[in-house]
Amino acid sequence: MKNDSAHQYSQKGFTLLEIIITLVLVSILGAMLVQVMGSGMIQSSVPVTMAQDTFSLNQVMEKITADYRDGVALTQIKSDVESGNYGDYTVKTSAYIKFSGVNEIPDASGDNDMLKITISFNDQSLTVLFTE
C-alpha cells in the first residue's frame, strides 16, 4: 500500500499570501478608479452649467433687444441695463461708441448714435451694438 501522506499536503488552491496580495492590489486599483471616476463625474457638469449661463445671458439680451425693437431710446436702454432691470447679470460695458476706421473709440460728441452693451454671467459674456 502506498503512503498517501505526501499527497495530503499538495492540494491545489491559493495560499494565504497570494490572497492577501490580490486583495491589496484590487484595493489600490479600486481606490484609483474611484478617484478618477469621481473627478470625471464632477467635471461632467461644467458644460451643462456653461450652457445654462449662456441661456440666461441670451434671455437678458432678448429682453434688451425687444425694448430696442419697440422703439425705446438708447439712453433709456443704457439706464435700464446699468440698473439691472433686465435680470441677473453683471454689466461689463455700457457706453456710447463710434468707429474710427477699424478702431472703436468712445463717443465724446454727445450724438449717442451707437450703444455698446457687454453683459456677463459667471464666466460667460455677451456683447451687442445698438444704433439709432
C-alpha positions in Angstrom: 0.0 0.0 0.0 1.3 3.4 -0.9 1.8 6.2 1.6 -0.7 8.9 0.8 0.6 11.3 3.5 2.8 13.1 0.9 -0.1 13.8 -1.3 -2.2 15.0 1.5 -0.5 18.4 1.7 -0.2 19.1 -2.1 -3.8 20.1 -2.6 -4.4 22.7 -5.3 -5.5 26.2 -4.1 -4.3 29.6 -3.2 -2.0 30.3 -0.3 -2.9 33.0 2.3 -0.1 35.2 0.9 -1.5 35.1 -2.6 -4.9 36.0 -1.4 -3.6 39.0 0.6 -1.5 40.3 -2.3 -4.5 40.1 -4.6 -6.8 41.9 -2.1 -4.2 44.7 -1.7 -3.8 45.1 -5.5 -7.5 45.2 -6.0 -7.9 47.7 -3.2 -5.3 50.0 -4.8 -6.8 49.8 -8.2 -10.3 50.4 -6.8 -9.1 53.5 -5.0 -7.6 54.8 -8.2 -10.7 54.1 -10.1 -12.9 55.9 -7.6 -10.7 58.9 -7.7 -10.6 59.1 -11.5 -14.4 58.5 -11.8 -15.2 61.0 -9.0 -13.4 63.8 -10.7 -14.9 62.9 -14.1 -18.3 63.0 -12.6 -17.7 66.4 -11.0 -16.3 67.9 -14.3 -19.2 66.5 -16.3 -21.5 69.2 -15.0 -19.3 72.0 -16.4 -20.7 72.0 -19.9 -24.2 72.0 -18.6 -23.6 74.9 -16.3 -22.0 76.9 -19.2 -25.0 76.2 -21.4 -27.3 77.4 -18.6 -25.3 80.6 -18.2 -25.3 81.2 -21.9 -29.1 80.7 -22.0 -29.6 83.1 -19.1 -27.5 85.8 -20.9 -29.4 85.2 -24.1 -32.7 85.7 -22.3 -31.5 89.0 -20.8 -30.2 90.2 -24.2 -33.5 89.2 -25.8 -35.4 91.5 -23.3 -33.0 94.3 -24.2 -33.4 93.7 -27.9 -37.2 93.6 -27.6 -37.1 97.1 -26.0 -34.8 98.3 -28.7 -37.2 97.0 -31.4 -40.2 98.6 -29.6 -38.5 101.9 -30.1 -37.2 102.6 -26.6 -34.5 105.2 -26.7 -30.9 104.2 -26.3 -30.5 106.4 -23.3 -33.3 104.6 -21.5 -31.9 101.2 -22.5 -28.5 102.2 -21.2 -30.1 103.3 -17.9 -32.1 100.1 -17.6 -29.1 97.9 -18.3 -26.9 99.7 -15.8 -29.6 99.5 -13.1 -30.1 95.7 -13.6 -33.7 96.0 -14.8 -33.4 93.1 -17.2 -32.4 90.2 -14.9 -29.4 88.6 -13.3 -26.2 89.8 -15.0 -23.1 91.9 -14.5 -22.6 94.9 -16.7 -19.1 95.0 -18.2 -19.6 97.7 -20.7 -22.4 100.2 -21.3 -21.1 103.0 -23.3 -21.7 105.1 -26.4 -19.1 104.4 -29.1 -18.1 105.2 -32.6 -15.6 103.8 -35.0 -12.6 105.5 -36.5 -11.5 103.2 -39.3 -11.5 99.7 -37.6 -10.9 101.1 -34.1 -13.6 101.5 -31.6 -13.4 104.8 -29.7 -15.7 106.4 -27.0 -18.2 108.8 -28.5 -17.4 112.2 -26.9 -19.5 114.1 -29.4 -22.8 113.6 -27.5 -24.5 112.1 -30.6 -25.1 108.8 -28.7 -25.8 107.0 -32.0 -24.3 103.7 -31.1 -24.6 101.9 -27.8 -22.3 99.0 -26.9 -23.5 96.7 -24.2 -21.5 93.8 -22.7 -23.1 91.8 -20.0 -21.7 88.7 -18.2 -22.9 85.9 -16.0 -20.4 83.7 -14.3 -17.7 83.1 -17.0 -19.9 83.8 -20.0 -20.2 87.2 -21.6 -22.3 88.7 -24.5 -21.8 91.9 -26.4 -24.3 93.7 -28.7 -24.2 97.0 -30.5 -27.4 99.1 -30.8 -27.7 102.1 -33.2 -30.2 104.9 -33.6 
